[in-house]
Amino acid sequence: MLKEETTNVSETGMQTSGMPRAAFTFWRVSRGYTKKQAAEVLGRGESTLRRWESTIGKPQEIPFEIALACAAEAAGVPPYGWDERLGVMPPSAFIEFRRLMGAKLGQGREINQVQAAELLGMKSKETISYWELGRRRDSGQRVTIDKSTALACAALLNDLEPWTREA
């Protein structure tokens, strides 16, 4: 990843730094969501959203994938590969996302886990590896892919820019 001042930019030229608190709050309020409703839409805990919007103490960085998820939700794009019955994005759907992104980027093959992590604004491919296995390698603990990630994948597949609007 290249650094340009405080903004992270991937090899594909996409900004991958965290979402500003003001942008997240504007998304939530402009969509008419309470914190509880926004948490449900994104598949995150309400306490997480409260920390993201808190003005007390050091601000908590809002992951880049949330900016993508907010853009997808605002555009009315459904979460990619989401299994409503299970309440997760199955590992096979994430692998299919990588294949589709590879075709979209003209690679002729799936994007690798490092590229997928980069597009989602993640620091490493380790989480991607766990998602695709459905468990952690070290402990065997079950790992699921949440709705915000499925929304972020949908945003990328639909050429949506991350949500940055603050007013």
C-alpha positions in Angstrom: 0.0 0.0 0.0 1.1 3.5 -0.8 0.7 6.4 1.7 -0.5 9.8 0.6 -0.5 12.1 3.6 -3.1 10.4 5.9 -5.0 8.6 3.2 -4.2 5.0 2.4 -4.4 4.2 -1.3 -4.3 0.7 -2.8 -2.5 -0.5 -5.9 -5.7 -0.1 -7.7 -5.8 3.6 -6.8 -8.8 3.2 -4.3 -8.7 5.0 -1.0 -8.6 2.5 1.8 -8.3 4.5 4.9 -11.0 4.5 7.6 -14.3 6.3 7.4 -14.5 9.7 9.2 -16.9 9.7 12.2 -18.8 12.7 10.7 -19.4 10.8 7.5 -20.7 7.7 9.3 -23.0 9.8 11.5 -24.3 11.7 8.4 -25.0 8.4 6.6 -27.0 7.0 9.6 -29.0 10.2 10.2 -29.6 10.9 6.5 -30.9 7.3 6.1 -33.3 7.9 9.1 -31.7 5.1 11.2 -31.4 5.0 15.0 -28.1 3.5 16.1 -29.9 0.2 16.8 -31.4 0.2 13.2 -28.0 1.1 11.6 -26.4 -1.7 13.6 -28.9 -4.2 12.3 -28.5 -3.0 8.7 -24.8 -3.3 8.9 -24.7 -6.5 11.0 -22.7 -4.9 13.7 -23.3 -4.5 17.4 -25.0 -1.3 18.6 -22.2 -0.7 21.2 -19.7 -0.7 18.2 -21.7 2.0 16.5 -21.9 4.0 19.7 -18.1 3.9 20.0 -17.7 5.0 16.3 -19.9 8.0 16.9 -18.6 8.9 20.4 -16.9 12.3 20.8 -15.5 11.3 24.2 -11.9 10.2 24.3 -9.8 9.2 21.3 -11.9 8.6 18.2 -12.2 4.9 17.2 -11.3 4.4 13.5 -14.3 3.2 11.5 -13.1 0.4 9.1 -13.0 1.3 5.4 -15.3 -1.6 4.6 -18.0 0.2 6.5 -17.7 3.2 4.2 -18.2 0.7 1.3 -21.1 -0.9 3.1 -22.8 2.4 3.7 -22.5 3.3 0.0 -24.0 0.0 -1.0 -26.9 0.4 1.5 -27.6 4.0 0.4 -27.6 2.9 -3.3 -30.1 0.1 -2.5 -27.6 -2.6 -3.5 -28.2 -5.9 -1.5 -25.4 -7.6 0.4 -23.5 -9.8 -2.0 -23.9 -13.5 -1.4 -25.9 -13.0 1.8 -27.7 -16.0 3.2 -30.7 -14.6 5.1 -31.5 -18.0 6.6 -28.0 -18.4 8.1 -27.4 -14.7 8.7 -23.9 -14.9 7.1 -22.1 -14.6 3.8 -21.0 -18.2 3.2 -17.2 -18.8 2.5 -18.1 -20.0 -1.1 -19.8 -16.6 -1.8 -16.6 -14.8 -0.7 -14.5 -17.0 -3.0 -16.9 -16.2 -5.8 -16.6 -12.5 -5.0 -12.8 -12.8 -5.5 -13.4 -14.5 -8.9 -15.8 -11.8 -10.0 -13.5 -9.1 -8.9 -10.6 -10.7 -10.9 -12.8 -10.6 -14.0 -13.9 -7.1 -13.3 -10.3 -5.9 -13.0 -9.3 -7.8 -16.2 -7.0 -10.2 -14.5 -8.4 -13.3 -16.1 -8.4 -15.1 -12.8 -9.6 -14.4 -9.2 -8.0 -11.7 -7.2 -5.8 -13.2 -4.5 -6.4 -12.9 -0.8 -3.9 -10.1 -0.4 -5.7 -8.1 -3.1 -9.1 -8.8 -1.5 -7.9 -7.6 1.8 -6.5 -4.5 0.2 -9.7 -3.7 -1.6 -11.6 -4.0 1.7 -9.1 -1.8 3.5 -7.7 -4.6 5.7 -4.2 -4.7 7.0 -3.5 -8.4 6.1 -5.0 -11.4 4.3 -5.2 -13.4 7.5 -8.9 -12.6 8.1 -9.7 -13.4 4.5 -8.0 -16.8 4.9 -10.1 -17.5 8.1 -13.3 -16.4 6.3 -12.7 -18.8 3.5 -11.9 -21.7 5.8 -14.9 -20.8 8.1 -12.6 -21.1 11.1 -9.4 -19.9 12.6 -6.3 -22.0 11.8 -4.8 -21.7 15.2 -7.8 -22.4 17.5 -10.4 -23.9 15.1 -12.9 -21.3 16.3 -15.7 -20.7 13.9 -15.4 -17.5 11.8 -18.3 -15.9 9.9 -18.5 -13.2 7.3 -20.8 -10.4 8.5 -23.3 -8.3 6.6 -21.1 -5.2 6.4 -18.5 -7.2 4.5 -21.2 -8.6 2.2 -22.4 -5.0 1.6 -18.8 -3.9 1.0 -18.3 -6.7 -1.6 -21.5 -5.6 -3.3 -20.2 -2.0 -3.4 -17.0 -3.1 -5.0 -18.7 -5.3 -7.6 -21.1 -2.4 -8.4 -18.3 0.3 -8.8 -19.6 2.3 -5.8 -17.3 4.8 -4.2 -17.0 4.6 -0.4 -19.4 6.8 1.5 -17.5 10.0 2.5 -20.3 12.6 2.5 -20.4 14.5 5.8 -23.3 17.0 5.2 
